C-alpha cells in the first residue's frame, strides 16, 4: 500500500452533509471490478450535465479551472455513507484524491480509505468551513497541507488544526501497511505463542490421519 506522510495540494470544498457512495460513484458507472477505469464516473451525477453523459457541468467544483489538480477533498458530516461499495474510494484514488477532510465518515467508507492509502482526516465542521473559506479565496495559492506525521491540517491564514485519526489507522497509512502487514509486525509474539501452545497442547498440531483403506 502507498505510504502517506505529508501532502500540500489544491483542495476542493464539497462541504455537504451525507454525501453517499452512490453520489461519489453512481452504480451505473461501476462497469469494472478492478480499481481502474472509475475516475470518469466520480461524482458523475453532479459533474456532468446529463445522466450517462460526459458534458461537464461548469458549476461543479471539480470542473472549475481553479480547482484543477485537486488532491484533497473538504467534505461534510457523515461523508461516504450509504452502501459499502469500495468503488467509491477507488474512483477518488484514481482521480488523484489522497485525503478527505471531514467532520465524520461512514465507518465502512473510512476503512476502505485506509485500505487504499487515502487519509480520512477528521476535523470539526467549523474547522472544515474555515479551511474551505481560505481555499475559496484563492484555490491555486491557498493550498491545504495535510501532515499525518504532525497530525495537522493547515491552509494559509488558518490552522493548524489537529486532525483526529485512530492510532492504528495512522500507523497503517504512515508505514504503508495493510491489515496483514500490521498483524505481521507482531510476528515474534505470534511465534512465541505458537511455540508455547504447541508445547502445552501438542495434540492440536498432530498431522491429520490419511484416508482410511477400503
N, C-alpha and C positions, 0 to 999 in steps of 0.2 A: 504494500500500500504506500502511496506517496506521502512523504512527511509534510507536516505543516509547522512552521515556526513563526514567521512574520510575513505580512503582506501589506503593502501600501498600494492602493489602486483606486480607480474610479468606482464609486458606489452608486447604485441606483435605488432611490427611495420608492418602495412599494408598501407603504405603511398602512395596510388594510388588515383588519381582523379576519380570522378564519379563512385564510387563503388555503383551499384544499388541494389535494393532489390531482383532482380532475381539472382544476384550473391550471395547475403547473404543467401537466401533460394530459390533455384530454384522451379518453380511451380510443377515439378514432385515430389518434396519432401514434398509437402503440402497435406498430407493424413489424416489430422485431423483438426477439427475446435476448438480443445482445445489448451491450452498453453503448453501441454506436448507432448513428442514424436517427437520433432523437432530438438533436438541438433545434432543428427547424420547427418542431412541434411544441417547443417550450412556450407556455402561455399563449398557445395558438388562438384560443377564444378571445383574447384581448389584443394580441399582437397583430392580427390580420383583420381586414375589413369584413370578410365573409367567412362563414364556416367552410372549412375544407380548402379555402383559397390561400394565396401567398402574397396578396396585395397588402403591404404594410399599413397599419393604422398609425398615422403620424403623431397621434395624441398619446400613444402608449409609451411609457418611459423608456423601454429598451430600444425603441425605434428612433428616439430623438438623438440627433448627432452629438450633442454634448455628453451623452452617456455611452458613446462608443468605447468599447474595450472594458465594459463593466466586469468586474471580478468579485465584487462584494454586493450583496443584496441587503437592504434595510427593510425588514418586514414588521408586521403587526402581531397581535396576540394569536396564539394557537396556530402558528404557521405550520403548514403541512398536514392539516387534519384531513379527515375523510378516509379513503381506502389506504391499504398498506403498500400500494404499488411502489416498488423500488425504481421503476422507470422515471419517477419524478426527480429523484436525486441524480440518476444517470443523465437526464436531459440537462439539468442545471450544470453538472460537471462538464459535459461535452460542450456546452455553450461557453464555459470558461469561469463559472462561478466557483470560488473556493471557500467562501464564508457567507453565512446568512446570520445577520444580527437582528434579533427579535426579542420581545419580552418573554415569549414562551413558545414551545414547539409541541406538536403531537409526538408522543414517545416513540412510536414506530418510525416516523419520519426522521427524528433526531438520530435514532440508532442506525438507520440507513445512511444518513450523512456520514457518520463516523466510519462505517464500513467502506465508504468510498472516498475518504480523505477530505470531506467538507467539514468545516467548523460550524457547529450550531452554537453560536455565542449569545448568551442571554444578558440583556440589559433591561432596565426599567423602560416603560413606554415613554416617559418623559426624556430619558437619555437618548432613546432612538429618535424621537422627534427633534431633539437638539442637533443630533448628527445630520438628520435629513435637512433641517433648516440651513446648516452650514454648507452642505453639499449643494443644495438648490441655488445658493447664491452664486456659485461658480463651480460646476461639477468637475471640469478638467483640472482646475488648480486646487480646489479643496478636496483633496483625496483623503480617504479614510484609511487609517492604519490599524490593522488587527494584529496584535502581538500576543501570541499564545504563551510565549516564554514569560513575559511580564504580566500576562493576563489583563491587558488593557485594550481599549478601543479609543482612538483619538481622531479628531479632524481639526483642521486649522481653526483656532478660536474657540474650541470646545473640547472638553475632556482634559486629561484622560479619565475614562470611566473604567471601573473594574468589572470585567466580564465574569459571569458565572458559568462554570463548567465543572462537571464531575471530575474528580481526580483521575479515575481510571480512563475516562474519555480523553482527558488531556494527555495522559501517558501514551495512549494508543496513537493519537494524532502526531505528537511530537516525535515519536520514535518510528512511526510508520508501521505499526503493528496491527494485525488482525486479531480476532479472538483467540485463534490457535497459537499465534506467536506470543500473545500475552500470557497464555497458560504455560507455554514452554519456558518462560522466564523463571518459572518455579520448578524447573526440571530437577535440581538437586533434592528439593523437598519431596517431589513426587517419587523419585528413585529411592530415597531413604524410606518412604512409607511402604513402597512395594517390597523392598528387601525385608523390612520388619514384618510385614503382613505375610510374606512367603514363609518366614521362619515360624510365625505364630499359627498360621493356618495353611500348612503345606498341601492339604487335600484340595484346596481351591485351585491349585496350579497344576494338578495332575493332568497329563495329556489325555484327551478323550479316547475311549476304547474304540478299536477298529470295528468294521462291520462284522456282525455275527455270521458264522459259517452257516450255510444252508443245511 
